[in-house]
Amino acid sequence: MYVVCKEHVEMALDDFVEEFEGQAPDVHKLDDLSFTAWQAPAKCEYCEQHPKYLIV
């Protein structure tokens, strides 16, 4: 799972595919999601920007 800003979506997609041996990830906008037992991190996985996407 990757939580990333707009600028790092492509990098996260590449890392996901490499890590999970070619499986295609699902990409979700964080603004469209809500979880009762999970809160999105305050920072992108790759930088200090506010994350916009969840890649799972």
mmCIF file of the N, C-alpha and C atoms, coordinates in Angstrom:
data_MODEL
# 
_entry.id   MODEL 
# 
loop_
_atom_site.group_PDB 
_atom_site.id 
_atom_site.type_symbol 
_atom_site.label_atom_id 
_atom_site.label_alt_id 
_atom_site.label_comp_id 
_atom_site.label_asym_id 
_atom_site.label_entity_id 
_atom_site.label_seq_id 
_atom_site.pdbx_PDB_ins_code 
_atom_site.Cartn_x 
_atom_site.Cartn_y 
_atom_site.Cartn_z 
_atom_site.occupancy 
_atom_site.B_iso_or_equiv 
_atom_site.pdbx_formal_charge 
_atom_site.auth_seq_id 
_atom_site.auth_comp_id 
_atom_site.auth_asym_id 
_atom_site.auth_atom_id 
_atom_site.pdbx_PDB_model_num 
ATOM 1   N N  . MET A 1 1  ? 0.849   -1.171 0.000   1.00 0.00 ? 1  MET A N  1 
ATOM 2   C CA . MET A 1 1  ? 0.000   0.000  0.000   1.00 0.00 ? 1  MET A CA 1 
ATOM 3   C C  . MET A 1 1  ? 0.895   1.234  0.000   1.00 0.00 ? 1  MET A C  1 
ATOM 4   N N  . TYR A 1 2  ? 0.538   2.198  -0.831  1.00 0.00 ? 2  TYR A N  1 
ATOM 5   C CA . TYR A 1 2  ? 1.274   3.453  -0.923  1.00 0.00 ? 2  TYR A CA 1 
ATOM 6   C C  . TYR A 1 2  ? 0.287   4.608  -0.806  1.00 0.00 ? 2  TYR A C  1 
ATOM 7   N N  . VAL A 1 3  ? 0.667   5.613  -0.052  1.00 0.00 ? 3  VAL A N  1 
ATOM 8   C CA . VAL A 1 3  ? -0.120  6.832  0.079   1.00 0.00 ? 3  VAL A CA 1 
ATOM 9   C C  . VAL A 1 3  ? 0.773   7.953  -0.434  1.00 0.00 ? 3  VAL A C  1 
ATOM 10  N N  . VAL A 1 4  ? 0.373   8.558  -1.567  1.00 0.00 ? 4  VAL A N  1 
ATOM 11  C CA . VAL A 1 4  ? 1.286   9.459  -2.266  1.00 0.00 ? 4  VAL A CA 1 
ATOM 12  C C  . VAL A 1 4  ? 0.603   10.736 -2.754  1.00 0.00 ? 4  VAL A C  1 
ATOM 13  N N  . CYS A 1 5  ? 1.440   11.735 -3.032  1.00 0.00 ? 5  CYS A N  1 
ATOM 14  C CA . CYS A 1 5  ? 0.976   12.970 -3.646  1.00 0.00 ? 5  CYS A CA 1 
ATOM 15  C C  . CYS A 1 5  ? 0.834   12.753 -5.156  1.00 0.00 ? 5  CYS A C  1 
ATOM 16  N N  . LYS A 1 6  ? 0.275   13.729 -5.831  1.00 0.00 ? 6  LYS A N  1 
ATOM 17  C CA . LYS A 1 6  ? 0.049   13.628 -7.274  1.00 0.00 ? 6  LYS A CA 1 
ATOM 18  C C  . LYS A 1 6  ? 1.351   13.422 -8.051  1.00 0.00 ? 6  LYS A C  1 
ATOM 19  N N  . GLU A 1 7  ? 2.414   14.082 -7.610  1.00 0.00 ? 7  GLU A N  1 
ATOM 20  C CA . GLU A 1 7  ? 3.685   14.014 -8.326  1.00 0.00 ? 7  GLU A CA 1 
ATOM 21  C C  . GLU A 1 7  ? 4.342   12.634 -8.242  1.00 0.00 ? 7  GLU A C  1 
ATOM 22  N N  . HIS A 1 8  ? 3.989   11.830 -7.248  1.00 0.00 ? 8  HIS A N  1 
ATOM 23  C CA . HIS A 1 8  ? 4.652   10.545 -7.062  1.00 0.00 ? 8  HIS A CA 1 
ATOM 24  C C  . HIS A 1 8  ? 3.770   9.332  -7.382  1.00 0.00 ? 8  HIS A C  1 
ATOM 25  N N  . VAL A 1 9  ? 2.638   9.546  -8.026  1.00 0.00 ? 9  VAL A N  1 
ATOM 26  C CA . VAL A 1 9  ? 1.750   8.433  -8.375  1.00 0.00 ? 9  VAL A CA 1 
ATOM 27  C C  . VAL A 1 9  ? 2.466   7.441  -9.283  1.00 0.00 ? 9  VAL A C  1 
ATOM 28  N N  . GLU A 1 10 ? 3.118   7.928  -10.316 1.00 0.00 ? 10 GLU A N  1 
ATOM 29  C CA . GLU A 1 10 ? 3.781   7.031  -11.265 1.00 0.00 ? 10 GLU A CA 1 
ATOM 30  C C  . GLU A 1 10 ? 4.874   6.204  -10.583 1.00 0.00 ? 10 GLU A C  1 
ATOM 31  N N  . MET A 1 11 ? 5.644   6.824  -9.710  1.00 0.00 ? 11 MET A N  1 
ATOM 32  C CA . MET A 1 11 ? 6.695   6.114  -8.991  1.00 0.00 ? 11 MET A CA 1 
ATOM 33  C C  . MET A 1 11 ? 6.090   5.027  -8.096  1.00 0.00 ? 11 MET A C  1 
ATOM 34  N N  . ALA A 1 12 ? 5.006   5.351  -7.420  1.00 0.00 ? 12 ALA A N  1 
ATOM 35  C CA . ALA A 1 12 ? 4.349   4.378  -6.556  1.00 0.00 ? 12 ALA A CA 1 
ATOM 36  C C  . ALA A 1 12 ? 3.764   3.225  -7.368  1.00 0.00 ? 12 ALA A C  1 
ATOM 37  N N  . LEU A 1 13 ? 3.199   3.521  -8.527  1.00 0.00 ? 13 LEU A N  1 
ATOM 38  C CA . LEU A 1 13 ? 2.685   2.455  -9.394  1.00 0.00 ? 13 LEU A CA 1 
ATOM 39  C C  . LEU A 1 13 ? 3.805   1.512  -9.813  1.00 0.00 ? 13 LEU A C  1 
ATOM 40  N N  . ASP A 1 14 ? 4.932   2.071  -10.227 1.00 0.00 ? 14 ASP A N  1 
ATOM 41  C CA . ASP A 1 14 ? 6.083   1.249  -10.612 1.00 0.00 ? 14 ASP A CA 1 
ATOM 42  C C  . ASP A 1 14 ? 6.567   0.396  -9.451  1.00 0.00 ? 14 ASP A C  1 
ATOM 43  N N  . ASP A 1 15 ? 6.674   0.987  -8.267  1.00 0.00 ? 15 ASP A N  1 
ATOM 44  C CA . ASP A 1 15 ? 7.124   0.247  -7.088  1.00 0.00 ? 15 ASP A CA 1 
ATOM 45  C C  . ASP A 1 15 ? 6.145   -0.856 -6.707  1.00 0.00 ? 15 ASP A C  1 
ATOM 46  N N  . PHE A 1 16 ? 4.850   -0.577 -6.811  1.00 0.00 ? 16 PHE A N  1 
ATOM 47  C CA . PHE A 1 16 ? 3.828   -1.578 -6.497  1.00 0.00 ? 16 PHE A CA 1 
ATOM 48  C C  . PHE A 1 16 ? 3.947   -2.768 -7.437  1.00 0.00 ? 16 PHE A C  1 
ATOM 49  N N  . VAL A 1 17 ? 4.035   -2.506 -8.720  1.00 0.00 ? 17 VAL A N  1 
ATOM 50  C CA . VAL A 1 17 ? 4.122   -3.582 -9.710  1.00 0.00 ? 17 VAL A CA 1 
ATOM 51  C C  . VAL A 1 17 ? 5.382   -4.418 -9.483  1.00 0.00 ? 17 VAL A C  1 
ATOM 52  N N  . GLU A 1 18 ? 6.483   -3.765 -9.167  1.00 0.00 ? 18 GLU A N  1 
ATOM 53  C CA . GLU A 1 18 ? 7.724   -4.486 -8.893  1.00 0.00 ? 18 GLU A CA 1 
ATOM 54  C C  . GLU A 1 18 ? 7.600   -5.325 -7.616  1.00 0.00 ? 18 GLU A C  1 
ATOM 55  N N  . GLU A 1 19 ? 7.050   -4.738 -6.575  1.00 0.00 ? 19 GLU A N  1 
ATOM 56  C CA . GLU A 1 19 ? 6.939   -5.420 -5.279  1.00 0.00 ? 19 GLU A CA 1 
ATOM 57  C C  . GLU A 1 19 ? 5.974   -6.602 -5.337  1.00 0.00 ? 19 GLU A C  1 
ATOM 58  N N  . PHE A 1 20 ? 4.876   -6.454 -6.061  1.00 0.00 ? 20 PHE A N  1 
ATOM 59  C CA . PHE A 1 20 ? 3.846   -7.485 -6.098  1.00 0.00 ? 20 PHE A CA 1 
ATOM 60  C C  . PHE A 1 20 ? 3.858   -8.271 -7.410  1.00 0.00 ? 20 PHE A C  1 
ATOM 61  N N  . GLU A 1 21 ? 5.015   -8.369 -8.006  1.00 0.00 ? 21 GLU A N  1 
ATOM 62  C CA . GLU A 1 21 ? 5.290   -9.244 -9.153  1.00 0.00 ? 21 GLU A CA 1 
ATOM 63  C C  . GLU A 1 21 ? 4.303   -9.078 -10.302 1.00 0.00 ? 21 GLU A C  1 
ATOM 64  N N  . GLY A 1 22 ? 4.121   -7.842 -10.733 1.00 0.00 ? 22 GLY A N  1 
ATOM 65  C CA . GLY A 1 22 ? 3.342   -7.578 -11.927 1.00 0.00 ? 22 GLY A CA 1 
ATOM 66  C C  . GLY A 1 22 ? 1.856   -7.390 -11.723 1.00 0.00 ? 22 GLY A C  1 
ATOM 67  N N  . GLN A 1 23 ? 1.370   -7.505 -10.501 1.00 0.00 ? 23 GLN A N  1 
ATOM 68  C CA . GLN A 1 23 ? -0.056  -7.297 -10.270 1.00 0.00 ? 23 GLN A CA 1 
ATOM 69  C C  . GLN A 1 23 ? -0.396  -5.818 -10.453 1.00 0.00 ? 23 GLN A C  1 
ATOM 70  N N  . ALA A 1 24 ? -1.538  -5.578 -11.044 1.00 0.00 ? 24 ALA A N  1 
ATOM 71  C CA . ALA A 1 24 ? -1.985  -4.197 -11.247 1.00 0.00 ? 24 ALA A CA 1 
ATOM 72  C C  . ALA A 1 24 ? -2.634  -3.673 -9.971  1.00 0.00 ? 24 ALA A C  1 
ATOM 73  N N  . PRO A 1 25 ? -2.247  -2.496 -9.531  1.00 0.00 ? 25 PRO A N  1 
ATOM 74  C CA . PRO A 1 25 ? -2.834  -1.931 -8.308  1.00 0.00 ? 25 PRO A CA 1 
ATOM 75  C C  . PRO A 1 25 ? -4.155  -1.223 -8.577  1.00 0.00 ? 25 PRO A C  1 
ATOM 76  N N  . ASP A 1 26 ? -4.883  -0.982 -7.510  1.00 0.00 ? 26 ASP A N  1 
ATOM 77  C CA . ASP A 1 26 ? -6.058  -0.112 -7.547  1.00 0.00 ? 26 ASP A CA 1 
ATOM 78  C C  . ASP A 1 26 ? -5.611  1.254  -7.053  1.00 0.00 ? 26 ASP A C  1 
ATOM 79  N N  . VAL A 1 27 ? -6.094  2.308  -7.703  1.00 0.00 ? 27 VAL A N  1 
ATOM 80  C CA . VAL A 1 27 ? -5.747  3.672  -7.325  1.00 0.00 ? 27 VAL A CA 1 
ATOM 81  C C  . VAL A 1 27 ? -7.026  4.386  -6.888  1.00 0.00 ? 27 VAL A C  1 
ATOM 82  N N  . HIS A 1 28 ? -6.972  4.967  -5.690  1.00 0.00 ? 28 HIS A N  1 
ATOM 83  C CA . HIS A 1 28 ? -8.133  5.662  -5.133  1.00 0.00 ? 28 HIS A CA 1 
ATOM 84  C C  . HIS A 1 28 ? -7.732  7.057  -4.686  1.00 0.00 ? 28 HIS A C  1 
ATOM 85  N N  . LYS A 1 29 ? -8.601  8.022  -4.895  1.00 0.00 ? 29 LYS A N  1 
ATOM 86  C CA . LYS A 1 29 ? -8.383  9.365  -4.367  1.00 0.00 ? 29 LYS A CA 1 
ATOM 87  C C  . LYS A 1 29 ? -8.736  9.339  -2.878  1.00 0.00 ? 29 LYS A C  1 
ATOM 88  N N  . LEU A 1 30 ? -7.838  9.842  -2.055  1.00 0.00 ? 30 LEU A N  1 
ATOM 89  C CA . LEU A 1 30 ? -8.079  9.834  -0.616  1.00 0.00 ? 30 LEU A CA 1 
ATOM 90  C C  . LEU A 1 30 ? -9.323  10.619 -0.236  1.00 0.00 ? 30 LEU A C  1 
ATOM 91  N N  . ASP A 1 31 ? -9.639  11.669 -0.971  1.00 0.00 ? 31 ASP A N  1 
ATOM 92  C CA . ASP A 1 31 ? -10.832 12.472 -0.668  1.00 0.00 ? 31 ASP A CA 1 
ATOM 93  C C  . ASP A 1 31 ? -12.122 11.691 -0.842  1.00 0.00 ? 31 ASP A C  1 
ATOM 94  N N  . ASP A 1 32 ? -12.077 10.610 -1.626  1.00 0.00 ? 32 ASP A N  1 
ATOM 95  C CA . ASP A 1 32 ? -13.268 9.810  -1.896  1.00 0.00 ? 32 ASP A CA 1 
ATOM 96  C C  . ASP A 1 32 ? -13.426 8.634  -0.939  1.00 0.00 ? 32 ASP A C  1 
ATOM 97  N N  . LEU A 1 33 ? -12.471 8.459  -0.008  1.00 0.00 ? 33 LEU A N  1 
ATOM 98  C CA . LEU A 1 33 ? -12.467 7.305  0.885   1.00 0.00 ? 33 LEU A CA 1 
ATOM 99  C C  . LEU A 1 33 ? -12.660 7.714  2.337   1.00 0.00 ? 33 LEU A C  1 
ATOM 100 N N  . SER A 1 34 ? -13.208 6.782  3.101   1.00 0.00 ? 34 SER A N  1 
ATOM 101 C CA . SER A 1 34 ? -13.245 6.967  4.554   1.00 0.00 ? 34 SER A CA 1 
ATOM 102 C C  . SER A 1 34 ? -13.186 5.584  5.193   1.00 0.00 ? 34 SER A C  1 
ATOM 103 N N  . PHE A 1 35 ? -12.354 5.473  6.214   1.00 0.00 ? 35 PHE A N  1 
ATOM 104 C CA . PHE A 1 35 ? -12.196 4.228  6.943   1.00 0.00 ? 35 PHE A CA 1 
ATOM 105 C C  . PHE A 1 35 ? -12.412 4.514  8.425   1.00 0.00 ? 35 PHE A C  1 
ATOM 106 N N  . THR A 1 36 ? -13.007 3.574  9.134   1.00 0.00 ? 36 THR A N  1 
ATOM 107 C CA . THR A 1 36 ? -13.224 3.783  10.560  1.00 0.00 ? 36 THR A CA 1 
ATOM 108 C C  . THR A 1 36 ? -11.977 3.459  11.370  1.00 0.00 ? 36 THR A C  1 
ATOM 109 N N  . ALA A 1 37 ? -11.150 2.529  10.914  1.00 0.00 ? 37 ALA A N  1 
ATOM 110 C CA . ALA A 1 37 ? -9.999  2.087  11.704  1.00 0.00 ? 37 ALA A CA 1 
ATOM 111 C C  . ALA A 1 37 ? -8.660  2.470  11.079  1.00 0.00 ? 37 ALA A C  1 
ATOM 112 N N  . TRP A 1 38 ? -8.661  3.395  10.129  1.00 0.00 ? 38 TRP A N  1 
ATOM 113 C CA . TRP A 1 38 ? -7.410  3.785  9.471   1.00 0.00 ? 38 TRP A CA 1 
ATOM 114 C C  . TRP A 1 38 ? -7.463  5.260  9.125   1.00 0.00 ? 38 TRP A C  1 
ATOM 115 N N  . GLN A 1 39 ? -6.373  5.928  9.387   1.00 0.00 ? 39 GLN A N  1 
ATOM 116 C CA . GLN A 1 39 ? -6.252  7.335  9.015   1.00 0.00 ? 39 GLN A CA 1 
ATOM 117 C C  . GLN A 1 39 ? -5.058  7.480  8.092   1.00 0.00 ? 39 GLN A C  1 
ATOM 118 N N  . ALA A 1 40 ? -5.221  8.192  7.000   1.00 0.00 ? 40 ALA A N  1 
ATOM 119 C CA . ALA A 1 40 ? -4.136  8.389  6.036   1.00 0.00 ? 40 ALA A CA 1 
ATOM 120 C C  . ALA A 1 40 ? -2.983  9.145  6.683   1.00 0.00 ? 40 ALA A C  1 
ATOM 121 N N  . PRO A 1 41 ? -1.759  8.803  6.319   1.00 0.00 ? 41 PRO A N  1 
ATOM 122 C CA . PRO A 1 41 ? -0.605  9.546  6.822   1.00 0.00 ? 41 PRO A CA 1 
ATOM 123 C C  . PRO A 1 41 ? -0.670  11.011 6.388   1.00 0.00 ? 41 PRO A C  1 
ATOM 124 N N  . ALA A 1 42 ? 0.024   11.855 7.102   1.00 0.00 ? 42 ALA A N  1 
ATOM 125 C CA . ALA A 1 42 ? 0.021   13.289 6.805   1.00 0.00 ? 42 ALA A CA 1 
ATOM 126 C C  . ALA A 1 42 ? 0.950   13.642 5.657   1.00 0.00 ? 42 ALA A C  1 
ATOM 127 N N  . LYS A 1 43 ? 1.860   12.721 5.291   1.00 0.00 ? 43 LYS A N  1 
ATOM 128 C CA . LYS A 1 43 ? 2.852   12.996 4.252   1.00 0.00 ? 43 LYS A CA 1 
ATOM 129 C C  . LYS A 1 43 ? 2.871   11.894 3.206   1.00 0.00 ? 43 LYS A C  1 
ATOM 130 N N  . CYS A 1 44 ? 3.257   12.268 2.016   1.00 0.00 ? 44 CYS A N  1 
ATOM 131 C CA . CYS A 1 44 ? 3.486   11.336 0.917   1.00 0.00 ? 44 CYS A CA 1 
ATOM 132 C C  . CYS A 1 44 ? 4.589   10.351 1.310   1.00 0.00 ? 44 CYS A C  1 
ATOM 133 N N  . GLU A 1 45 ? 4.519   9.146  0.760   1.00 0.00 ? 45 GLU A N  1 
ATOM 134 C CA . GLU A 1 45 ? 5.556   8.132  1.016   1.00 0.00 ? 45 GLU A CA 1 
ATOM 135 C C  . GLU A 1 45 ? 6.939   8.582  0.541   1.00 0.00 ? 45 GLU A C  1 
ATOM 136 N N  . TYR A 1 46 ? 6.983   9.485  -0.445  1.00 0.00 ? 46 TYR A N  1 
ATOM 137 C CA . TYR A 1 46 ? 8.240   9.849  -1.089  1.00 0.00 ? 46 TYR A CA 1 
ATOM 138 C C  . TYR A 1 46 ? 8.704   11.273 -0.810  1.00 0.00 ? 46 TYR A C  1 
ATOM 139 N N  . CYS A 1 47 ? 7.835   12.108 -0.228  1.00 0.00 ? 47 CYS A N  1 
ATOM 140 C CA . CYS A 1 47 ? 8.213   13.499 0.018   1.00 0.00 ? 47 CYS A CA 1 
ATOM 141 C C  . CYS A 1 47 ? 7.398   14.056 1.185   1.00 0.00 ? 47 CYS A C  1 
ATOM 142 N N  . GLU A 1 48 ? 7.476   15.322 1.391   1.00 0.00 ? 48 GLU A N  1 
ATOM 143 C CA . GLU A 1 48 ? 6.801   15.970 2.519   1.00 0.00 ? 48 GLU A CA 1 
ATOM 144 C C  . GLU A 1 48 ? 5.421   16.535 2.162   1.00 0.00 ? 48 GLU A C  1 
ATOM 145 N N  . GLN A 1 49 ? 4.984   16.355 0.914   1.00 0.00 ? 49 GLN A N  1 
ATOM 146 C CA . GLN A 1 49 ? 3.695   16.919 0.490   1.00 0.00 ? 49 GLN A CA 1 
ATOM 147 C C  . GLN A 1 49 ? 2.525   16.129 1.054   1.00 0.00 ? 49 GLN A C  1 
ATOM 148 N N  . HIS A 1 50 ? 1.360   16.776 1.081   1.00 0.00 ? 50 HIS A N  1 
ATOM 149 C CA . HIS A 1 50 ? 0.122   16.137 1.520   1.00 0.00 ? 50 HIS A CA 1 
ATOM 150 C C  . HIS A 1 50 ? -0.281  15.064 0.509   1.00 0.00 ? 50 HIS A C  1 
ATOM 151 N N  . PRO A 1 51 ? -0.580  13.841 0.934   1.00 0.00 ? 51 PRO A N  1 
ATOM 152 C CA . PRO A 1 51 ? -0.951  12.774 -0.010  1.00 0.00 ? 51 PRO A CA 1 
ATOM 153 C C  . PRO A 1 51 ? -2.342  12.981 -0.589  1.00 0.00 ? 51 PRO A C  1 
ATOM 154 N N  . LYS A 1 52 ? -2.520  12.530 -1.815  1.00 0.00 ? 52 LYS A N  1 
ATOM 155 C CA . LYS A 1 52 ? -3.803  12.643 -2.518  1.00 0.00 ? 52 LYS A CA 1 
ATOM 156 C C  . LYS A 1 52 ? -4.356  11.291 -2.948  1.00 0.00 ? 52 LYS A C  1 
ATOM 157 N N  . TYR A 1 53 ? -3.484  10.267 -3.050  1.00 0.00 ? 53 TYR A N  1 
ATOM 158 C CA . TYR A 1 53 ? -3.887  8.976  -3.606  1.00 0.00 ? 53 TYR A CA 1 
ATOM 159 C C  . TYR A 1 53 ? -3.478  7.803  -2.719  1.00 0.00 ? 53 TYR A C  1 
ATOM 160 N N  . LEU A 1 54 ? -4.311  6.776  -2.724  1.00 0.00 ? 54 LEU A N  1 
ATOM 161 C CA . LEU A 1 54 ? -4.020  5.511  -2.067  1.00 0.00 ? 54 LEU A CA 1 
ATOM 162 C C  . LEU A 1 54 ? -3.873  4.472  -3.168  1.00 0.00 ? 54 LEU A C  1 
ATOM 163 N N  . ILE A 1 55 ? -2.759  3.781  -3.159  1.00 0.00 ? 55 ILE A N  1 
ATOM 164 C CA . ILE A 1 55 ? -2.491  2.758  -4.166  1.00 0.00 ? 55 ILE A CA 1 
ATOM 165 C C  . ILE A 1 55 ? -2.375  1.422  -3.436  1.00 0.00 ? 55 ILE A C  1 
ATOM 166 N N  . VAL A 1 56 ? -3.286  0.512  -3.765  1.00 0.00 ? 56 VAL A N  1 
ATOM 167 C CA . VAL A 1 56 ? -3.338  -0.795 -3.090  1.00 0.00 ? 56 VAL A CA 1 
ATOM 168 C C  . VAL A 1 56 ? -3.481  -1.917 -4.099  1.00 0.00 ? 56 VAL A C  1 
# 
